[in-house]
Amino acid sequence: MLRGFKKGAFSVAVKAGVDVVPITLLGTGACMPSGEESSLRAGRVRIVVHAPIPTKGVSADEASRRARAAIAASMPQALVGDAGDVSSGED
């Protein structure tokens, strides 16, 4: 499930004036199911490297929003969670 992003990396990118390159990994759930992170299974993972997101003149929040939107657009809608939830999912 795609949750909200923490701002640390985006803050660093904005301060450094470098672009952010979002990357999506699709199919990892079948290879490493939730709760079984110590056990890897064979499978196929699709890697999507999105277009760079310029950070010049934008806030860390906006850079984060744009990165999340790019990643969410490449995922099945059922896997896109609430952008406000930044929990790790490790309950």
N, CA, C and O atoms as a CHARMM CRD file, in Angstrom:
* protein
*
  364
    1    1 MET  N      0.83900  -1.17600   0.00000 PROA 1      0.00000
    2    1 MET  CA     0.00000   0.00000   0.00000 PROA 1      0.00000
    3    1 MET  C      0.88800   1.24500   0.00000 PROA 1      0.00000
    4    1 MET  O      1.80700   1.36300   0.81000 PROA 1      0.00000
    5    2 LEU  N      0.61000   2.14300  -0.89100 PROA 2      0.00000
    6    2 LEU  CA     1.35200   3.40000  -0.96700 PROA 2      0.00000
    7    2 LEU  C      0.81500   4.36000   0.07700 PROA 2      0.00000
    8    2 LEU  O     -0.36800   4.70300   0.07200 PROA 2      0.00000
    9    3 ARG  N      1.67800   4.78400   0.95900 PROA 3      0.00000
   10    3 ARG  CA     1.29300   5.73200   2.00500 PROA 3      0.00000
   11    3 ARG  C      1.90700   7.08600   1.68900 PROA 3      0.00000
   12    3 ARG  O      2.52900   7.26900   0.64300 PROA 3      0.00000
   13    4 GLY  N      1.72900   8.03400   2.60400 PROA 4      0.00000
   14    4 GLY  CA     2.35200   9.34600   2.43900 PROA 4      0.00000
   15    4 GLY  C      3.86200   9.24200   2.59200 PROA 4      0.00000
   16    4 GLY  O      4.37000   8.28000   3.16900 PROA 4      0.00000
   17    5 PHE  N      4.56100  10.21400   2.08200 PROA 5      0.00000
   18    5 PHE  CA     6.02600  10.22600   2.14200 PROA 5      0.00000
   19    5 PHE  C      6.49300  11.12900   3.27200 PROA 5      0.00000
   20    5 PHE  O      5.88800  12.16800   3.53600 PROA 5      0.00000
   21    6 LYS  N      7.55700  10.73700   3.93000 PROA 6      0.00000
   22    6 LYS  CA     8.20500  11.61700   4.89800 PROA 6      0.00000
   23    6 LYS  C      8.99200  12.64900   4.09800 PROA 6      0.00000
   24    6 LYS  O      9.41400  12.36700   2.97700 PROA 6      0.00000
   25    7 LYS  N      9.19400  13.83700   4.65500 PROA 7      0.00000
   26    7 LYS  CA     9.75100  14.95400   3.89000 PROA 7      0.00000
   27    7 LYS  C     11.27000  15.04800   3.87400 PROA 7      0.00000
   28    7 LYS  O     11.81200  15.84500   3.10800 PROA 7      0.00000
   29    8 GLY  N     11.97500  14.27100   4.68100 PROA 8      0.00000
   30    8 GLY  CA    13.41700  14.44200   4.82400 PROA 8      0.00000
   31    8 GLY  C     14.18700  14.50000   3.51800 PROA 8      0.00000
   32    8 GLY  O     14.93000  15.45300   3.28100 PROA 8      0.00000
   33    9 ALA  N     14.02500  13.50300   2.67300 PROA 9      0.00000
   34    9 ALA  CA    14.76600  13.45300   1.40700 PROA 9      0.00000
   35    9 ALA  C     14.36600  14.60600   0.48300 PROA 9      0.00000
   36    9 ALA  O     15.19400  15.12300  -0.26800 PROA 9      0.00000
   37   10 PHE  N     13.10900  14.99900   0.54300 PROA 10     0.00000
   38   10 PHE  CA    12.64000  16.09600  -0.29900 PROA 10     0.00000
   39   10 PHE  C     13.20700  17.42800   0.19400 PROA 10     0.00000
   40   10 PHE  O     13.56100  18.29000  -0.61000 PROA 10     0.00000
   41   11 SER  N     13.29200  17.59400   1.49600 PROA 11     0.00000
   42   11 SER  CA    13.89900  18.80400   2.06100 PROA 11     0.00000
   43   11 SER  C     15.35600  18.92200   1.63700 PROA 11     0.00000
   44   11 SER  O     15.81100  20.00400   1.26500 PROA 11     0.00000
   45   12 VAL  N     16.07900  17.82500   1.69200 PROA 12     0.00000
   46   12 VAL  CA    17.48900  17.82600   1.28600 PROA 12     0.00000
   47   12 VAL  C     17.60900  18.16900  -0.19800 PROA 12     0.00000
   48   12 VAL  O     18.45500  18.97400  -0.58500 PROA 12     0.00000
   49   13 ALA  N     16.75900  17.55700  -1.02800 PROA 13     0.00000
   50   13 ALA  CA    16.81100  17.81700  -2.47300 PROA 13     0.00000
   51   13 ALA  C     16.51500  19.28100  -2.78800 PROA 13     0.00000
   52   13 ALA  O     17.19100  19.88400  -3.62200 PROA 13     0.00000
   53   14 VAL  N     15.50600  19.85700  -2.12300 PROA 14     0.00000
   54   14 VAL  CA    15.15200  21.25700  -2.35800 PROA 14     0.00000
   55   14 VAL  C     16.30600  22.16300  -1.93700 PROA 14     0.00000
   56   14 VAL  O     16.67400  23.08000  -2.67200 PROA 14     0.00000
   57   15 LYS  N     16.87900  21.91300  -0.76000 PROA 15     0.00000
   58   15 LYS  CA    17.99800  22.73300  -0.27700 PROA 15     0.00000
   59   15 LYS  C     19.22000  22.61300  -1.17700 PROA 15     0.00000
   60   15 LYS  O     19.94900  23.58500  -1.37000 PROA 15     0.00000
   61   16 ALA  N     19.44500  21.42700  -1.72800 PROA 16     0.00000
   62   16 ALA  CA    20.59600  21.20200  -2.60700 PROA 16     0.00000
   63   16 ALA  C     20.32800  21.64700  -4.04200 PROA 16     0.00000
   64   16 ALA  O     21.25500  21.77000  -4.84200 PROA 16     0.00000
   65   17 GLY  N     19.05400  21.88700  -4.36400 PROA 17     0.00000
   66   17 GLY  CA    18.70100  22.31300  -5.72000 PROA 17     0.00000
   67   17 GLY  C     18.83400  21.21600  -6.75700 PROA 17     0.00000
   68   17 GLY  O     19.13800  21.48200  -7.91900 PROA 17     0.00000
   69   18 VAL  N     18.60100  19.96100  -6.32700 PROA 18     0.00000
   70   18 VAL  CA    18.70900  18.84000  -7.26300 PROA 18     0.00000
   71   18 VAL  C     17.33100  18.24100  -7.50700 PROA 18     0.00000
   72   18 VAL  O     16.43700  18.33500  -6.66700 PROA 18     0.00000
   73   19 ASP  N     17.18000  17.62900  -8.66700 PROA 19     0.00000
   74   19 ASP  CA    15.92300  16.98600  -9.01500 PROA 19     0.00000
   75   19 ASP  C     15.71600  15.72200  -8.18000 PROA 19     0.00000
   76   19 ASP  O     16.66800  15.12300  -7.68000 PROA 19     0.00000
   77   20 VAL  N     14.46100  15.33800  -8.04600 PROA 20     0.00000
   78   20 VAL  CA    14.08100  14.07800  -7.41300 PROA 20     0.00000
   79   20 VAL  C     13.63200  13.14100  -8.52700 PROA 20     0.00000
   80   20 VAL  O     12.84900  13.53400  -9.39200 PROA 20     0.00000
   81   21 VAL  N     14.12600  11.90100  -8.51100 PROA 21     0.00000
   82   21 VAL  CA    13.73200  10.91200  -9.51700 PROA 21     0.00000
   83   21 VAL  C     12.93300   9.81100  -8.81700 PROA 21     0.00000
   84   21 VAL  O     13.51400   8.94100  -8.16900 PROA 21     0.00000
   85   22 PRO  N     11.60600   9.84600  -8.94500 PROA 22     0.00000
   86   22 PRO  CA    10.78400   8.81000  -8.31700 PROA 22     0.00000
   87   22 PRO  C     10.98000   7.45800  -9.01000 PROA 22     0.00000
   88   22 PRO  O     11.12900   7.38600 -10.23000 PROA 22     0.00000
   89   23 ILE  N     10.97700   6.40400  -8.21600 PROA 23     0.00000
   90   23 ILE  CA    11.10300   5.04500  -8.73800 PROA 23     0.00000
   91   23 ILE  C     10.00200   4.20000  -8.11600 PROA 23     0.00000
   92   23 ILE  O      9.79100   4.23900  -6.90400 PROA 23     0.00000
   93   24 THR  N      9.30200   3.44100  -8.94400 PROA 24     0.00000
   94   24 THR  CA     8.23500   2.55600  -8.48000 PROA 24     0.00000
   95   24 THR  C      8.67300   1.11800  -8.67500 PROA 24     0.00000
   96   24 THR  O      9.19800   0.76100  -9.72900 PROA 24     0.00000
   97   25 LEU  N      8.45800   0.29500  -7.66500 PROA 25     0.00000
   98   25 LEU  CA     8.69900  -1.14300  -7.75300 PROA 25     0.00000
   99   25 LEU  C      7.34200  -1.83600  -7.69100 PROA 25     0.00000
  100   25 LEU  O      6.63600  -1.72200  -6.68900 PROA 25     0.00000
  101   26 LEU  N      6.97400  -2.54300  -8.73700 PROA 26     0.00000
  102   26 LEU  CA     5.68700  -3.22700  -8.81400 PROA 26     0.00000
  103   26 LEU  C      5.89300  -4.73600  -8.76800 PROA 26     0.00000
  104   26 LEU  O      6.75400  -5.26300  -9.47200 PROA 26     0.00000
  105   27 GLY  N      5.13000  -5.42200  -7.96300 PROA 27     0.00000
  106   27 GLY  CA     5.21400  -6.87700  -7.87500 PROA 27     0.00000
  107   27 GLY  C      6.02200  -7.38300  -6.69300 PROA 27     0.00000
  108   27 GLY  O      6.23400  -8.58800  -6.55700 PROA 27     0.00000
  109   28 THR  N      6.47100  -6.48200  -5.84200 PROA 28     0.00000
  110   28 THR  CA     7.29800  -6.90700  -4.70900 PROA 28     0.00000
  111   28 THR  C      6.49000  -7.65800  -3.65500 PROA 28     0.00000
  112   28 THR  O      7.04700  -8.45700  -2.90300 PROA 28     0.00000
  113   29 GLY  N      5.19000  -7.41200  -3.59500 PROA 29     0.00000
  114   29 GLY  CA     4.36200  -8.08900  -2.60000 PROA 29     0.00000
  115   29 GLY  C      4.34800  -9.59400  -2.77000 PROA 29     0.00000
  116   29 GLY  O      4.27200 -10.32300  -1.78100 PROA 29     0.00000
  117   30 ALA  N      4.41800 -10.07300  -3.99300 PROA 30     0.00000
  118   30 ALA  CA     4.43600 -11.51600  -4.23900 PROA 30     0.00000
  119   30 ALA  C      5.78900 -12.12100  -3.87400 PROA 30     0.00000
  120   30 ALA  O      5.87100 -13.29500  -3.51100 PROA 30     0.00000
  121   31 CYS  N      6.83700 -11.32600  -3.97000 PROA 31     0.00000
  122   31 CYS  CA     8.18800 -11.81800  -3.66100 PROA 31     0.00000
  123   31 CYS  C      8.50500 -11.74100  -2.17400 PROA 31     0.00000
  124   31 CYS  O      9.29800 -12.53300  -1.66300 PROA 31     0.00000
  125   32 MET  N      7.88200 -10.78100  -1.47400 PROA 32     0.00000
  126   32 MET  CA     8.13400 -10.59600  -0.05000 PROA 32     0.00000
  127   32 MET  C      6.82500 -10.15700   0.61200 PROA 32     0.00000
  128   32 MET  O      6.61600  -8.97200   0.87000 PROA 32     0.00000
  129   33 PRO  N      5.95200 -11.12300   0.88000 PROA 33     0.00000
  130   33 PRO  CA     4.64900 -10.78500   1.44800 PROA 33     0.00000
  131   33 PRO  C      4.77300 -10.10600   2.81500 PROA 33     0.00000
  132   33 PRO  O      5.71600 -10.36200   3.56400 PROA 33     0.00000
  133   34 SER  N      3.82200  -9.25200   3.12200 PROA 34     0.00000
  134   34 SER  CA     3.78600  -8.55900   4.40100 PROA 34     0.00000
  135   34 SER  C      3.79000  -9.56500   5.54000 PROA 34     0.00000
  136   34 SER  O      3.04400 -10.54500   5.52600 PROA 34     0.00000
  137   35 GLY  N      4.63500  -9.31200   6.52200 PROA 35     0.00000
  138   35 GLY  CA     4.76100 -10.20700   7.65500 PROA 35     0.00000
  139   35 GLY  C      5.76500 -11.32300   7.44700 PROA 35     0.00000
  140   35 GLY  O      6.08700 -12.05700   8.38200 PROA 35     0.00000
  141   36 GLU  N      6.26400 -11.45500   6.21500 PROA 36     0.00000
  142   36 GLU  CA     7.24000 -12.49900   5.89800 PROA 36     0.00000
  143   36 GLU  C      8.49500 -11.89400   5.26700 PROA 36     0.00000
  144   36 GLU  O      9.07700 -12.46100   4.34300 PROA 36     0.00000
  145   37 GLU  N      8.90300 -10.72300   5.78900 PROA 37     0.00000
  146   37 GLU  CA    10.01400  -9.98500   5.19900 PROA 37     0.00000
  147   37 GLU  C     11.34300 -10.73700   5.23000 PROA 37     0.00000
  148   37 GLU  O     12.24500 -10.42300   4.45300 PROA 37     0.00000
  149   38 SER  N     11.47400 -11.71900   6.10900 PROA 38     0.00000
  150   38 SER  CA    12.73900 -12.47400   6.18000 PROA 38     0.00000
  151   38 SER  C     12.78500 -13.60200   5.15200 PROA 38     0.00000
  152   38 SER  O     13.79500 -14.29500   5.03000 PROA 38     0.00000
  153   39 SER  N     11.69800 -13.78400   4.42000 PROA 39     0.00000
  154   39 SER  CA    11.61700 -14.85700   3.44000 PROA 39     0.00000
  155   39 SER  C     11.35700 -14.27500   2.04600 PROA 39     0.00000
  156   39 SER  O     10.31200 -13.67100   1.80500 PROA 39     0.00000
  157   40 LEU  N     12.30800 -14.46100   1.14100 PROA 40     0.00000
  158   40 LEU  CA    12.13700 -13.98000  -0.23200 PROA 40     0.00000
  159   40 LEU  C     11.68400 -15.11600  -1.12900 PROA 40     0.00000
  160   40 LEU  O     12.13900 -16.25100  -0.98900 PROA 40     0.00000
  161   41 ARG  N     10.79400 -14.80700  -2.04100 PROA 41     0.00000
  162   41 ARG  CA    10.30300 -15.78600  -3.01000 PROA 41     0.00000
  163   41 ARG  C     10.70200 -15.32600  -4.40800 PROA 41     0.00000
  164   41 ARG  O     10.85300 -14.13200  -4.66400 PROA 41     0.00000
  165   42 ALA  N     10.86700 -16.27100  -5.28500 PROA 42     0.00000
  166   42 ALA  CA    11.17200 -15.93400  -6.67500 PROA 42     0.00000
  167   42 ALA  C      9.95500 -15.24900  -7.29500 PROA 42     0.00000
  168   42 ALA  O      8.81500 -15.54600  -6.93900 PROA 42     0.00000
  169   43 GLY  N     10.20300 -14.35600  -8.19900 PROA 43     0.00000
  170   43 GLY  CA     9.10600 -13.67200  -8.86200 PROA 43     0.00000
  171   43 GLY  C      9.62200 -12.57700  -9.77400 PROA 43     0.00000
  172   43 GLY  O     10.82900 -12.38000  -9.92000 PROA 43     0.00000
  173   44 ARG  N      8.70000 -11.88100 -10.37300 PROA 44     0.00000
  174   44 ARG  CA     9.04200 -10.78900 -11.27900 PROA 44     0.00000
  175   44 ARG  C      8.68200  -9.46400 -10.63400 PROA 44     0.00000
  176   44 ARG  O      7.60500  -9.30400 -10.06000 PROA 44     0.00000
  177   45 VAL  N      9.60400  -8.51900 -10.74000 PROA 45     0.00000
  178   45 VAL  CA     9.39000  -7.17700 -10.23300 PROA 45     0.00000
  179   45 VAL  C      9.59900  -6.21500 -11.39500 PROA 45     0.00000
  180   45 VAL  O     10.59700  -6.29300 -12.11200 PROA 45     0.00000
  181   46 ARG  N      8.65800  -5.32400 -11.56500 PROA 46     0.00000
  182   46 ARG  CA     8.76900  -4.31000 -12.61600 PROA 46     0.00000
  183   46 ARG  C      9.26600  -3.01700 -11.97600 PROA 46     0.00000
  184   46 ARG  O      8.72700  -2.57500 -10.96100 PROA 46     0.00000
  185   47 ILE  N     10.28700  -2.41900 -12.56500 PROA 47     0.00000
  186   47 ILE  CA    10.85800  -1.17500 -12.05900 PROA 47     0.00000
  187   47 ILE  C     10.49600  -0.05200 -13.02200 PROA 47     0.00000
  188   47 ILE  O     10.77200  -0.13300 -14.21900 PROA 47     0.00000
  189   48 VAL  N      9.87400   0.99700 -12.48800 PROA 48     0.00000
  190   48 VAL  CA     9.50400   2.15400 -13.30000 PROA 48     0.00000
  191   48 VAL  C     10.30800   3.34700 -12.79900 PROA 48     0.00000
  192   48 VAL  O     10.16600   3.76000 -11.64900 PROA 48     0.00000
  193   49 VAL  N     11.15100   3.89700 -13.66400 PROA 49     0.00000
  194   49 VAL  CA    11.90700   5.10700 -13.33200 PROA 49     0.00000
  195   49 VAL  C     11.16200   6.27800 -13.97000 PROA 49     0.00000
  196   49 VAL  O     11.07600   6.38700 -15.19300 PROA 49     0.00000
  197   50 HSD  N     10.63300   7.13800 -13.12700 PROA 50     0.00000
  198   50 HSD  CA     9.81500   8.25600 -13.60400 PROA 50     0.00000
  199   50 HSD  C     10.69100   9.44600 -14.01100 PROA 50     0.00000
  200   50 HSD  O     11.88700   9.48800 -13.72000 PROA 50     0.00000
  201   51 ALA  N     10.07500  10.38700 -14.67700 PROA 51     0.00000
  202   51 ALA  CA    10.78300  11.60900 -15.09700 PROA 51     0.00000
  203   51 ALA  C     11.24600  12.38000 -13.85900 PROA 51     0.00000
  204   51 ALA  O     10.55600  12.39800 -12.84000 PROA 51     0.00000
  205   52 PRO  N     12.40700  13.01200 -13.95400 PROA 52     0.00000
  206   52 PRO  CA    12.89600  13.82100 -12.82300 PROA 52     0.00000
  207   52 PRO  C     11.91200  14.94200 -12.48000 PROA 52     0.00000
  208   52 PRO  O     11.26700  15.52000 -13.35500 PROA 52     0.00000
  209   53 ILE  N     11.81900  15.22500 -11.19200 PROA 53     0.00000
  210   53 ILE  CA    10.96500  16.30700 -10.70300 PROA 53     0.00000
  211   53 ILE  C     11.86500  17.44400 -10.25400 PROA 53     0.00000
  212   53 ILE  O     12.60600  17.30100  -9.28100 PROA 53     0.00000
  213   54 PRO  N     11.81100  18.57400 -10.95100 PROA 54     0.00000
  214   54 PRO  CA    12.63700  19.71900 -10.54800 PROA 54     0.00000
  215   54 PRO  C     12.21400  20.23200  -9.17000 PROA 54     0.00000
  216   54 PRO  O     11.02600  20.26200  -8.85000 PROA 54     0.00000
  217   55 THR  N     13.18600  20.63100  -8.36700 PROA 55     0.00000
  218   55 THR  CA    12.87400  21.14000  -7.02900 PROA 55     0.00000
  219   55 THR  C     13.08900  22.64500  -6.91800 PROA 55     0.00000
  220   55 THR  O     12.74000  23.25300  -5.90600 PROA 55     0.00000
  221   56 LYS  N     13.65700  23.23600  -7.94800 PROA 56     0.00000
  222   56 LYS  CA    13.91500  24.67100  -7.89200 PROA 56     0.00000
  223   56 LYS  C     12.59200  25.43500  -7.82000 PROA 56     0.00000
  224   56 LYS  O     11.72500  25.27600  -8.67900 PROA 56     0.00000
  225   57 GLY  N     12.45100  26.25800  -6.79100 PROA 57     0.00000
  226   57 GLY  CA    11.27100  27.09600  -6.65300 PROA 57     0.00000
  227   57 GLY  C     10.05400  26.40300  -6.05800 PROA 57     0.00000
  228   57 GLY  O      8.97200  26.99000  -6.02000 PROA 57     0.00000
  229   58 VAL  N     10.20700  25.15800  -5.58800 PROA 58     0.00000
  230   58 VAL  CA     9.07700  24.48100  -4.95600 PROA 58     0.00000
  231   58 VAL  C      9.43800  24.09500  -3.52300 PROA 58     0.00000
  232   58 VAL  O     10.61600  24.01600  -3.17400 PROA 58     0.00000
  233   59 SER  N      8.44800  23.86200  -2.72100 PROA 59     0.00000
  234   59 SER  CA     8.67500  23.43900  -1.33700 PROA 59     0.00000
  235   59 SER  C      8.91500  21.93000  -1.29300 PROA 59     0.00000
  236   59 SER  O      8.64600  21.21400  -2.25800 PROA 59     0.00000
  237   60 ALA  N      9.41800  21.47200  -0.16900 PROA 60     0.00000
  238   60 ALA  CA     9.59400  20.03300   0.03000 PROA 60     0.00000
  239   60 ALA  C      8.23700  19.32900  -0.03100 PROA 60     0.00000
  240   60 ALA  O      8.13000  18.22700  -0.56900 PROA 60     0.00000
  241   61 ASP  N      7.20500  19.96500   0.51700 PROA 61     0.00000
  242   61 ASP  CA     5.85400  19.38400   0.46200 PROA 61     0.00000
  243   61 ASP  C      5.37700  19.20100  -0.97400 PROA 61     0.00000
  244   61 ASP  O      4.80200  18.16700  -1.31400 PROA 61     0.00000
  245   62 GLU  N      5.61400  20.20000  -1.81100 PROA 62     0.00000
  246   62 GLU  CA     5.17900  20.12000  -3.21000 PROA 62     0.00000
  247   62 GLU  C      5.98700  19.08200  -3.97200 PROA 62     0.00000
  248   62 GLU  O      5.42500  18.34000  -4.77800 PROA 62     0.00000
  249   63 ALA  N      7.28700  19.01200  -3.73600 PROA 63     0.00000
  250   63 ALA  CA     8.12300  17.99400  -4.39500 PROA 63     0.00000
  251   63 ALA  C      7.64600  16.60300  -3.99400 PROA 63     0.00000
  252   63 ALA  O      7.57200  15.70200  -4.82900 PROA 63     0.00000
  253   64 SER  N      7.32500  16.43200  -2.71900 PROA 64     0.00000
  254   64 SER  CA     6.81700  15.15700  -2.22200 PROA 64     0.00000
  255   64 SER  C      5.48100  14.81600  -2.87400 PROA 64     0.00000
  256   64 SER  O      5.25900  13.67700  -3.28600 PROA 64     0.00000
  257   65 ARG  N      4.59800  15.79600  -2.96500 PROA 65     0.00000
  258   65 ARG  CA     3.28500  15.57900  -3.58600 PROA 65     0.00000
  259   65 ARG  C      3.42200  15.15000  -5.03700 PROA 65     0.00000
  260   65 ARG  O      2.72700  14.24100  -5.49100 PROA 65     0.00000
  261   66 ARG  N      4.32500  15.81000  -5.76900 PROA 66     0.00000
  262   66 ARG  CA     4.53900  15.46800  -7.18800 PROA 66     0.00000
  263   66 ARG  C      5.13400  14.07100  -7.34800 PROA 66     0.00000
  264   66 ARG  O      4.74200  13.32700  -8.24800 PROA 66     0.00000
  265   67 ALA  N      6.07300  13.71800  -6.48100 PROA 67     0.00000
  266   67 ALA  CA     6.68400  12.38400  -6.54600 PROA 67     0.00000
  267   67 ALA  C      5.64800  11.31200  -6.24400 PROA 67     0.00000
  268   67 ALA  O      5.57800  10.29100  -6.92800 PROA 67     0.00000
  269   68 ARG  N      4.85000  11.55200  -5.21900 PROA 68     0.00000
  270   68 ARG  CA     3.83100  10.56800  -4.86000 PROA 68     0.00000
  271   68 ARG  C      2.80200  10.42500  -5.97900 PROA 68     0.00000
  272   68 ARG  O      2.35700   9.31500  -6.27000 PROA 68     0.00000
  273   69 ALA  N      2.42300  11.52900  -6.60200 PROA 69     0.00000
  274   69 ALA  CA     1.45500  11.48000  -7.70300 PROA 69     0.00000
  275   69 ALA  C      2.00600  10.67400  -8.88000 PROA 69     0.00000
  276   69 ALA  O      1.27400   9.89900  -9.49700 PROA 69     0.00000
  277   70 ALA  N      3.28700  10.85100  -9.19100 PROA 70     0.00000
  278   70 ALA  CA     3.90500  10.10100 -10.29200 PROA 70     0.00000
  279   70 ALA  C      3.90600   8.60600  -9.98900 PROA 70     0.00000
  280   70 ALA  O      3.58600   7.78700 -10.85000 PROA 70     0.00000
  281   71 ILE  N      4.26800   8.26600  -8.76700 PROA 71     0.00000
  282   71 ILE  CA     4.30700   6.86000  -8.38400 PROA 71     0.00000
  283   71 ILE  C      2.90000   6.27500  -8.34200 PROA 71     0.00000
  284   71 ILE  O      2.67600   5.17000  -8.83600 PROA 71     0.00000
  285   72 ALA  N      1.95700   6.99900  -7.76000 PROA 72     0.00000
  286   72 ALA  CA     0.57400   6.51800  -7.65800 PROA 72     0.00000
  287   72 ALA  C     -0.03400   6.26700  -9.03400 PROA 72     0.00000
  288   72 ALA  O     -0.82000   5.33500  -9.20400 PROA 72     0.00000
  289   73 ALA  N      0.32200   7.08800 -10.01200 PROA 73     0.00000
  290   73 ALA  CA    -0.23300   6.94000 -11.36900 PROA 73     0.00000
  291   73 ALA  C      0.20000   5.63700 -12.02900 PROA 73     0.00000
  292   73 ALA  O     -0.46700   5.15900 -12.94700 PROA 73     0.00000
  293   74 SER  N      1.30900   5.05700 -11.57400 PROA 74     0.00000
  294   74 SER  CA     1.79700   3.82300 -12.18700 PROA 74     0.00000
  295   74 SER  C      1.34300   2.57600 -11.43100 PROA 74     0.00000
  296   74 SER  O      1.66600   1.45700 -11.83000 PROA 74     0.00000
  297   75 MET  N      0.60000   2.76200 -10.34800 PROA 75     0.00000
  298   75 MET  CA     0.18100   1.64100  -9.51100 PROA 75     0.00000
  299   75 MET  C     -1.30300   1.33900  -9.68800 PROA 75     0.00000
  300   75 MET  O     -2.08200   2.21500 -10.06100 PROA 75     0.00000
  301   76 PRO  N     -1.69000   0.08700  -9.41500 PROA 76     0.00000
  302   76 PRO  CA    -3.13100  -0.21000  -9.38300 PROA 76     0.00000
  303   76 PRO  C     -3.80800   0.64100  -8.31500 PROA 76     0.00000
  304   76 PRO  O     -3.27600   0.78000  -7.21400 PROA 76     0.00000
  305   77 GLN  N     -4.95200   1.20400  -8.61600 PROA 77     0.00000
  306   77 GLN  CA    -5.65000   2.11300  -7.70500 PROA 77     0.00000
  307   77 GLN  C     -5.89000   1.48400  -6.33200 PROA 77     0.00000
  308   77 GLN  O     -5.87200   2.18600  -5.32200 PROA 77     0.00000
  309   78 ALA  N     -6.11100   0.17900  -6.28500 PROA 78     0.00000
  310   78 ALA  CA    -6.37700  -0.50100  -5.01400 PROA 78     0.00000
  311   78 ALA  C     -5.17700  -0.44600  -4.06000 PROA 78     0.00000
  312   78 ALA  O     -5.33400  -0.65800  -2.85800 PROA 78     0.00000
  313   79 LEU  N     -3.98900  -0.16300  -4.58600 PROA 79     0.00000
  314   79 LEU  CA    -2.78400  -0.11000  -3.75900 PROA 79     0.00000
  315   79 LEU  C     -2.39500   1.30300  -3.34900 PROA 79     0.00000
  316   79 LEU  O     -1.41000   1.49000  -2.63600 PROA 79     0.00000
  317   80 VAL  N     -3.15700   2.30100  -3.79100 PROA 80     0.00000
  318   80 VAL  CA    -2.84400   3.68700  -3.46900 PROA 80     0.00000
  319   80 VAL  C     -3.61900   4.08500  -2.22100 PROA 80     0.00000
  320   80 VAL  O     -4.84400   4.20300  -2.23800 PROA 80     0.00000
  321   81 GLY  N     -2.87700   4.28700  -1.13900 PROA 81     0.00000
  322   81 GLY  CA    -3.49800   4.64000   0.13700 PROA 81     0.00000
  323   81 GLY  C     -3.60300   6.14200   0.32300 PROA 81     0.00000
  324   81 GLY  O     -3.49300   6.91400  -0.63000 PROA 81     0.00000
  325   82 ASP  N     -3.81600   6.53700   1.55200 PROA 82     0.00000
  326   82 ASP  CA    -3.99000   7.92900   1.93900 PROA 82     0.00000
  327   82 ASP  C     -2.64000   8.63700   2.00300 PROA 82     0.00000
  328   82 ASP  O     -1.72900   8.17100   2.68800 PROA 82     0.00000
  329   83 ALA  N     -2.50600   9.74200   1.30600 PROA 83     0.00000
  330   83 ALA  CA    -1.24800  10.50400   1.28700 PROA 83     0.00000
  331   83 ALA  C     -0.91600  11.06100   2.65400 PROA 83     0.00000
  332   83 ALA  O      0.24700  11.35900   2.92900 PROA 83     0.00000
  333   84 GLY  N     -1.91600  11.21100   3.52400 PROA 84     0.00000
  334   84 GLY  CA    -1.67900  11.73600   4.85600 PROA 84     0.00000
  335   84 GLY  C     -1.10100  10.71300   5.81900 PROA 84     0.00000
  336   84 GLY  O     -0.59900  11.07800   6.88200 PROA 84     0.00000
  337   85 ASP  N     -1.16600   9.43800   5.46000 PROA 85     0.00000
  338   85 ASP  CA    -0.65100   8.38100   6.32500 PROA 85     0.00000
  339   85 ASP  C      0.81000   8.14400   6.01200 PROA 85     0.00000
  340   85 ASP  O      1.14200   7.60200   4.95800 PROA 85     0.00000
  341   86 VAL  N      1.68500   8.54600   6.91900 PROA 86     0.00000
  342   86 VAL  CA     3.12000   8.35000   6.71600 PROA 86     0.00000
  343   86 VAL  C      3.67400   7.26400   7.62000 PROA 86     0.00000
  344   86 VAL  O      4.88400   7.18500   7.83200 PROA 86     0.00000
  345   87 SER  N      2.78500   6.41700   8.15900 PROA 87     0.00000
  346   87 SER  CA     3.24800   5.33000   9.02200 PROA 87     0.00000
  347   87 SER  C      4.03600   4.32500   8.20000 PROA 87     0.00000
  348   87 SER  O      3.86000   4.22100   6.98600 PROA 87     0.00000
  349   88 SER  N      4.89400   3.59700   8.86700 PROA 88     0.00000
  350   88 SER  CA     5.73400   2.62200   8.17900 PROA 88     0.00000
  351   88 SER  C      4.96900   1.35200   7.83800 PROA 88     0.00000
  352   88 SER  O      5.41600   0.55800   7.01000 PROA 88     0.00000
  353   89 GLY  N      3.82300   1.15900   8.47000 PROA 89     0.00000
  354   89 GLY  CA     3.06700  -0.05800   8.22100 PROA 89     0.00000
  355   89 GLY  C      3.55300  -1.20800   9.08100 PROA 89     0.00000
  356   89 GLY  O      3.05300  -2.32600   8.95700 PROA 89     0.00000
  357   90 GLU  N      4.51300  -0.95500   9.94500 PROA 90     0.00000
  358   90 GLU  CA     5.06400  -2.00300  10.80900 PROA 90     0.00000
  359   90 GLU  C      4.38500  -1.93500  12.16400 PROA 90     0.00000
  360   90 GLU  O      4.91200  -1.32400  13.09400 PROA 90     0.00000
  361   91 ASP  N      3.22200  -2.55400  12.28200 PROA 91     0.00000
  362   91 ASP  CA     2.46900  -2.50800  13.53600 PROA 91     0.00000
  363   91 ASP  C      2.80200  -3.66700  14.43400 PROA 91     0.00000
  364   91 ASP  O      2.25300  -3.77700  15.53000 PROA 91     0.00000
